[in-house]
Amino acid sequence: MIKVIPLKYYDGGSMTQAFAFGGSRDAAKCEDVKYGSSLQNFLIDDGKEVILSDTGLPNEAPDMGSDPSMPLSMGKKIATFKEAFEATGYKVEDVTKIVVTHKHEDHTGELRMFPNAKIYIAEKEADDMGLTGDNVVRVKFTDGAYKNFPESQRITDSLVMIKAVGHTFGNSISILEDKENDLYYMFQGDVTYCDAALQNNELSIVFDDKDEARKTLTRVREFIRENRTIYCSTHCPEGYLNVEQKKIMQLENIIDPTSIHNMGYGLYVLTTQADGFDNGCIINTAMQVTSRPLQIAVCVNKANKTNELIKKSKKFNLSVLTQDSAFEIYKHFGFQSGKDIDKFETFSEARRAPNGIFYISKDTNSFICCDVKQVIEFETHTMFVGEVVSAECLNGLPSVTYEFYQNNIKPKPQIPNKKGWICKTCGYFHEGDELPDDFICPICKHGVEDFQKV
């Protein structure tokens, strides 16, 4: 029976998306989100031999500390490599082989602990490290193709080393075959720094050869699609969780919410009036749907007072915000509810349009007045399709996009010195270790996908 045991010695850290995805995604398009960081290597017991995949930092290496402001923070040191190894119950003399993914110190720092074990390492990496000794096996990948990988070398009956250049010029991965359970364990070193990068097909900022790193990542993803694979990462907590939970990596139907942000969105103040009450809210979903007749569609959260009033009045106005708009207008119409206050009681920068509904006269470049012709209900939102009855251009200022708002108008959230979750849209802070799956921000009405753990 095959056993795989993570050797954990740092945990609770973080890495920015710009670090984890920055090798292939432009920094300006990276979200201000963080992924978990840790540090672990792996022990393999295949029933015949005890094998290590990498050997961690030197035992005497100073604590790297936890600094969340850094692109990559390892987190809290919970053990030295020696302590993590001893916690498994195995002894140094039990280890017969060490398979090295690449030359970096956090993967080779304690090779010296195992003088009697065979060290399998790509020839290029061995040369770069100056490794000598009868126990060093310079792997040349002479066994031909393995699955979709062009070059490989079998180390044991169940373990194969794969040439996987990119992160370093001699980088490799190893694949453990658990035939009894139709499983593969992939020990990938630093092909990706977190599982999110694998799932989103992104490279980290650390590589020697970007073109080869891309080829390697493509092959890794192809292999995982075709084979039930437990993905064993070095630098994120999913690395040990996947092993402990025997979690099969899924690449199909993965939804990266940041990909939706690459779509073009404007920002608008949607206004209406019913039963003598005026109200408005910020929306980012509005589009022209036909030209004859001229119709536009807007989507409004069902929790918004504006949604309720449009259903009564069958009318709405859309004011198009500009790049010169101040954050105050987003706060006024987006971060408070018409269920609690009259938003127009103290707001003076509004005028009545021909249909009697307010439009916003400052920080906008045009307004459009519509009569509702169709209502389509979704689970959380309502789409109103309106026929344009009047419209006016106020000036030639450029319209704001959601991306421009995020980068240039919206202040960066102030993160409290507490554990909790912060809304990336409005900055609302929810204290606590867990955030319910159905949680809705009480300020901006966004769901859990727009919250970041802090």
N, C-alpha and C positions, 0 to 999 in steps of 0.2 A: 504494500500500500504506500503510495507516494504522499509525502508530507512536505509542505512549504511553510516556513516560519519566518515572519518579518523580524529583523533585528533593528529595533527602533531606538534612536538616540537623540533626535530633536523632534519637537511637535509643537503645534499651536502657533505656527508662523503664518506669514502671508506673502503673496506676490501680486504685483499689479498686472493688469491685462497688458499694459504696454511692455512688460517684461516677458510674459508668457506667450504673447501673440506677436510681439514687435519685430520678429524676424521677417514676417510676411505681411503684417497689417500696418499700414501707415499710422504713426503715433497719433496723428490728429483724429483718426477714426476709432481709436481705442477708447473704450468706455472707462469712466472713473470707478471701476469695480476691482475687487481683489478676490483671489482664490487662496485656499488654504495651502500652507507650506509645511513640510516636515522633512525628515531625513531618515532613511532606512535602507538597509540592504537585505539580502534574503539567504536563508539556509534551506537547502534541498536534501531531503532524505528519500532516496528512491527505492529503499529496501535493500540495496546492495552497497551503496556508497553514500557518504555525506559530502555534499558539495556546497560551496559558497558562491553566490553571485555577488562579486565585489566585496571589499573589506573596509569601507568607511574611512573616516578621518583618523589620523594618528591619535592614540589615546591621550597624549600630552597636549594636543591642540587646545588653545585657549577657547573658552566659551565665546561663541560668536555673538551672543546676546540677542535680544529681541527688540528690533527697531521697526515698527510698522510704517515709518516714513520712507524706508528703503524700498527699492523696486523688488528685492527679494530678501525677506527676513526669515531665517530658519526657525525662529521661535525659541521655546524653552529647551535647554539641554536637559534631557532626562536620564542619560547614561553615556558612558564612553562606549566605543565599539566593543572593547573587551568585556565590559559589564553586560552589554546587550547580548553578546554571544554566550557568556556564562549562564545567563538567565534561561537559556533554552535547555539546559541540562546536558548538553553535549560537551565533550572535551576537545582540546586542541588536536590531540592525536587521532580523534575520530574523523577529522576532515582529510579527505584523500585528494580532492581536486578543488581548485578555485578558478572560476570562469570570469574573466575581467572584461567589462564592456568598453572601458577606455582608460586613459592614463591619468585623469585628473585625481587630485589628492583625496577627494571625498569618496573615491571609488577604489583607491589602492593603498590608502594610508596604513593599513595593518597587514599587508602581505607578509611582513616579517614575523607575525605571530605564528605562522604555519610553515615552518622550515621543511617539513616532510611532505607537504602537499604539492602536487603538480599544479603549476600556474599556467593556465591556458590564456594566451593574450595574443592579439593580432601582431604580426611581425613588426609593422610600422610603430605600434605603440611600445612594444618591448625595446626597440632600438631607441626611441625617443627618451625612454626612461633609463636606458643603460642597464637593463636587467641582465644579470648573468647567473649562471648556476645550472646544474644538471636538472633541477626541478622546473625550469622555465621552458615551456613548450611554445615556440613561435608559430602561431597558427597561420597557415597560408591559404586556407579555404580551398582545398584541392578535391573536395568530394562532389563538386558540381552543384547543380540547382537543388534547392529544397522548396517544395511548393512553388510559390511565385517569386522566390528570392534566387537570383542567378548564381550566387557563390556561397558555399557552406562547408562546414567540417563537423562530422559527428564526433562527439566527445565520449558519450556513453550510449548504451542501447536506447536511452530515452531522452538524451540531451544533445541538442545541435547548436553549434555556433554559426551565426549568420554575419556575413560582411555587410555592414550598414554605415557606410562612410557619410560624413556630413558634419555632425557635431564636432568630431575630430577627424583627421585624415585617416586614422586607423580604427575608427569606431566600429563596434560590433554589437549585436544583440544575441541573446540565447533563448532557445525555445525548448521547454520541457514538455514531453508528451505523456499525458496521463491517459493511456489507452483504455484502462478499465472504466473510466468515466467519460470517455470521448471528450477530453479537455486538453487545452494547451495553455501553459503558463508562459507569458512573454516577459522576459527580463530585459527592459529596453534602455536602461541607463538614463540618458538624457535626450533621447530622440524627441520627447516632449517633456516639459517640466510639470504639466498638470494634465489631467484627463480632459478638461475642457478644450485644451489646445488640440488634442487628438481628435475630439469629436467635431471641432470646428475647422479642422484641416489647416492649422496655423503653426508656424515655426517660432521658437523663442528667439531672443536676440543673441543667443550664444551659439556660434557655429564657426567652423574653419572653412567650410565650403558650402555656400548656400544652395547652389544647384544640386549638389549631391544630397544635401539634407532634405531637399524637396523630394527627390527620387526615393529616398529611404522612407520618408513619411508616407508617400503614396503607396509604396509596397506594404508597409505596416498596416495601413488601412485596408488594402485589398485582402491581406491575409486574415485580418479580423472579421471582415465581412463573410469570408468563406469558411472560417473555422471558429469553433466555440472557444473563445480566448479569455483568460484572466490576465488583465493588463497590469503588470507589476512595475509601478513607477517608483523612482528614488526620492523625488522631491515634493510629493504631495500626499496628504493623508489617505486619498483613495488608493494609493499604492498598497498600504497595509490592509485597508478595509476590504478591497477587492479580494485579497487572499483570504482574510479571516471569514468573509461572508460567501466565498466562492462565487463572486458576482461576475457574470459573463458581460464583457464589454459590448455595448450596443452602439452602432453607428447609424442605423436607420432610424428615421423619424425623430432625430435629435433636432431640437429647436433652440437655436441661439437667439435670444430676444434682441441682441444687438444688431442682428442682420436686418430686422424690421426697421431699426433706426436709420438704416442706409436709404430707405425709401424717402422720397421728397414729401415733406409736410410743411404747411404754413401754420401760422397761429392767428386766431381770430377771436373777437368778442361776439358771441351769439346772444342776441337780445330778443325779448318778446314782452307782451303785456296781456294779462287776462284778469278779469274781475277787478279792474282798477289798480292792479299791482304790476309794477315794472321790475324786470329782473334780467340778468345776463350772466354768462359764464364764459370761461376760456375753453376753446376746443382746438384740436389740431387736425380734425378730419372734415374736410370740405372739398368738394370737387364739382366741376361741371359735368353733367351726365348727358345732356342733349343740347343742341343749338336751335332746333325748330320743333317745338317751342323751346325757348331758353330756360333750362332747368338746372338747378344745382342740388346736391345732396349733402346733408350734414349728419353727423352721428353724435348723439348726446347720451351720457351716462344716465341710466334710469334713476340713480340716486339724486340727481340734480333737480332743483326746483324749476329750472328752465325747461326741462323735459316735460314736467307736469303742465306748465303754463302753455307751451306750444301745442300740446294735445287739446287744450281748451280753446285757444285763440285761432289755431290753424294758420298762424302767421309768424314770421320771424325776420329779423334783420341780421346781416353778417357784416361786421366791420373788420377790415383787413389791417392788421397791425404792421408797423414798419420796423426797420432795423434801428431807428432812433428811439423806439419806444422804451420807456423807463420800466424798471422792475416793479415799481409801485402799481402799475395797471394790472400786471399779472397777479400780484398779491390780492388786489382789491376784488378782481372778478374771478380769480381762480382758487384762492386759499381760504375763502369763507363762503358760507352757504346762504342763499336767499331764504332758506327755511328759518334762519336765525335773525337776519337783519334785512333792512331795506338798502340795497347797494346803491341806489340812486338818491337817497336822502341827503347825503353829503357830497355826492359826486357832481361836479359842475361842468365837466368837459363832455357834455352830451347834448344833442339836439333831436327834436322830433322830425322824423322822416315823413314823407307824404302819407304813409299808412298809419301814422300816429304812434309808432314805436320808436323808442330812442335808438340813435346810432352814436358811436363814439367819435367825437370831433377832433380829439387830440391823439397823437401817436398812431394815427391811421392814415391810409392813403385813398381809401374808397369805402363805400358801403353799398350793400345790395339788399333790396327788399323782396320778400318772397311770400307767396300764398302756398300753403301745403297742399299737395296733390296726392301724395302717397305716403303711408306710414308702414315701415317694416320693422318688426320686433325681433331683436336678438336676445341672447341670455342676459347680458348686462347692459346693453345699449339699445337705443332706438334710432333708426335712420329715418329722417324726414326728407322727402323729395319735394322741393318747392319750385314753383314757376316764378321766374323773375318778373315783377310788376314795375319796378323802378330801380335805378342804380345811378351812382354818381361818383366820379373820380375827384378826389379832393386835392391831390398834389402829385408830384412825380417821384416821391421818395420810394426806395426799394422795399419790397415786402420782406418781412422777417421769415426765416425758416426755423424749424425746430432745432436744427443743428446750430444755427447762428445764435439762437436764444441760449442754448446750453453752453456754448463757448464764450459768449460775449456779454450776455445780459444777466443771466441767473448767477447769483453769488454762490460761491462754494459753501457747502453745508458746514456748520460748526459742529464737530463731533464731540459729544460729552465724554467725560472720562468715566464711562460706565459701560457695562456689557449690554448690548441690545441691537436694535435694527434701525437704520436710518433710511428714510425715503429719498431716493435719488432725484425725485421730481420736485418736491417742495421742502425737504429738509426735516420733516416731522420725525421725531425720535420715539421709538417704542422700546421701553426697557424690558429686558428679559432674555433668557437663553434661547427660547423657542418662539417662532412666529407661526401662528396657525395658517394652514394652506388657504383658507378662505378669508384671510385678513384683508381688509380694505382700509387704506389710509383715510383717517377721518378728515383730513384737510383737503387733499387733492383727488381722493377717490381712486387712486391707483392701487393695483393688487400687489401680491407678494413678489412678483417678478421684478418690481421696481424698487425693492428694498435690498440694502446691503448690510451684512452683519458687521458690527464693530465691537 
